[in-house]
Amino acid sequence: MQKNYKPHPNSFKNTFCVFHEVLPDAIDGLKVQYESKAGSSYYYTPEGMYRLSNHWGRLANSKWRLIAMESETASKFKIGFAKWDCFYPDNATEKLYYIAMDQDKNTVNYQHKMNPDYNQKAVLRNSADTTKRIKQIRNLLELTSWAKYFDCDDISLLRKLIIEELINTNKSLEAIKREIAEKLVQ
């Protein structure tokens, strides 16, 4: 029989957390301890929280992301698990976030500065500035029309150079493009 583990009711307000998808058998024998109005179910354990939900991302006053399993599960409802020490403070004004690029998957996302994987090189930004940079990076990854202004046939090299600067500096996209264009002509 599961012993009830109850975190403080305000433990999750204004938090950032990355959950990892788990299979349904992970919650076998666990009792739902909270059900939200939006239909998400929460299971608390001494190690962390399981969340069964069909929506992830911005939730009320928190940012909770789910990293899906490599073999995508078909269900719209996903079960995620996060340890208690993976819930980090969030607010709109502090520089809490950095941008991380997954070169293998060609994706970009934001992470919290308290993440143990933070390399101390990527610039920390507030939520709004991080969102703007990510949008710029995603445009560079998805579009090609911007590359015609460069004297370079290797668009993947251009993307890599520009994106590294967007992640690791506060220079504007225009300034970065200008600097790289000048280097390519030399």
N, C-alpha and C positions, 0 to 999 in steps of 0.2 A: 504494500500500500504506500502510495506517494505521500510524503510529509509535505504540507503546504509551506512553500517558501514565498514570502511576500516582500518585494522591494518597497521602498518608500514611494508613495503615490506620485511624488514630484520628481522621481529619479530620471524620468525620460524627457522632461520638458527641456526645450532648447538644447537638443543633443544631435550629434552626428554619429552615425554608426554604419558599418559595413557588415551585413549578414552574409553567411555562406549557405547556399541551398543544400538541404539534406533530404534524404528519402523519407517517405511517410513513416517507416518503421521507427524512426528516431523519436517519435512522440507516442509510440505505443505504450500504454499503461500510464501516461501522464494525464493529468486532469486540467481542463481549461480553467485558468484562473481569472481571466478577464476576456470579455468580448466587447469589441468596440461597436459603435453605432454603424460604422461602415462595413461591418462583417468580418473583421480580422479577429483571430483567436490568439491568445497569448498563454504560453506555458512557461512558468518560472521554475528554475532549478538553482541549486547553490552555485553551479558553474556559470550559468547564463540564462538567456531567454531564447525560446523558440517562438516564432511568429508564423502563423498560417494566414496568408493573405493573397488577394489578387491585385493588390496595388502597392507599389514601392516608390520611393523617391521623397518628395516633400510631403510630410504628414503633419498637419496642423502646425505646430511650432518646432518641428524636428526634420532632419534630413536622414532618412534611412535607406540605404541602397542594398540591393540583393545581387550577389555575384552568383550567377546561375551555374549549374553543373555543366561540364563539357558536353556530356550527352544530354541535350535539352530534354526536359520532361514535357510531356504534352499538356498537362493540366495547366489551366490559367491560375489556379491557386498553387502557390509555391510555399514551401516551408523553409524558413531561414533560421539559422542559429548564430548568436553572437554572445561572446563571453562578456561578463559584466565590465571588465576593464577595457573593453573596446567601445564604450559609450563615451564620447568626448564632448566637451562643452561647445555650444554654437551660439553665435549672435551675428548680427548684420554688420557690425562696425569693426571688430577686431580683425587683424590679419591672421586668420586661422588656417587658410587653405593653400595648398600648392597643387600644381598640375602635374599629372603623371601620364606619360605616353607609353602605351604597350606597342612596341615596334612590330612584334610578331603578329598581333591581331589588327594592327593599324587603327587602334582606338585611343581615345584620350578621355580622361576623367579627372575629377578633383579628389584630393585626399586631405585628411586633417594633419596638422603639424605634429600632433602627438602620436601619429602612426609610427611604429618602430621602424618602418621601411623608409622614412623620410631621409633623403640624402644630404640635407642641409645646403644644397646647391640651388634648388628650385626656389624662386622668389615666392614669399608668402604674400597673400592678398586677401582682401575681404570677399564676402560672397559675391557681390555685384561685379567687382573687377575680375574675379575668377571666372564667372559666367561669361563675361565679354571675351576674355582671352580664349576660352574653350570654343566659343562660337567661331572666332577667327581661325583657330586651328582646324576645326571641323570643316570649314569652308576650304581651307588649303588642301585638306585630304580628299574632299569630294569633288572639287571643281578643278578645271585645268586652264581656263581662259586667262588667269592671272600670270601664268608662266610664259606667255608669248612675249612679254616685255623683257625677258632675260635672254642673254646670249649664252644659252646652255640647253643642250638637248636632253639632259638627264633630270627629268622632273622629280624623281624620287630623291635625288641629291639636294635639289632646291628645297623640297619640302622638309627634309631632315635639317638642313642648315637654318631655315627660317623658324621652324617649330622649336628647335633647341633654344634659339634666342628668345622666342616668345615665352618659353617656360622659365628660362634662367636669367632674364633681364626685365627691366621695366621700360625698355625702349618701345616706341610705337611700332606698329606693323609697317607703316610707311618708311620709317627710319631704317628698320631692319632690311627691308627690300632694297632701299637705296644703297646701303652699305654693301650688301651682297652683290648687287648689280655692279658696283664700282670695283669690287674685288675680282669679279669674273672678267672684266675688261682688261685688267692689268696683266 
